[in-house]
Amino acid sequence: MPTFTIAGIEQAINVWRNRQASGEDAALCPKARPLADIYGEMIYTHATAIDVSLLSAEQVEAVTTALYQQELPI
């Protein structure tokens, strides 16, 4: 089964943070927020990778768009 590493998820969060502004309350942008949830869980459980099937469609789309597409939507 395909997996995403914790490093890949962190990279995707940083891509979105650099591409989209955070909210007025300094919260993560909408694309990074769902990734932060799984990233935190992976840190807590000491996981180095996660099976793609365990992620929501929104999370998979956010990671794959950030990591694999040259042109990101704004």
Sequence and secondary structure as in RCSB ss.txt:
>XXXX:A:sequence
MPTFTIAGIEQAINVWRNRQASGEDAALCPKARPLADIYGEMIYTHATAIDVSLLSAEQVEAVTTALYQQELPI
>XXXX:A:secstr
  EEEHHHHHHHHHHHHHHS   TT    TTTHHHHHHHHHHHHHT SEEEGGGS HHHHHHHHHHHH SS   
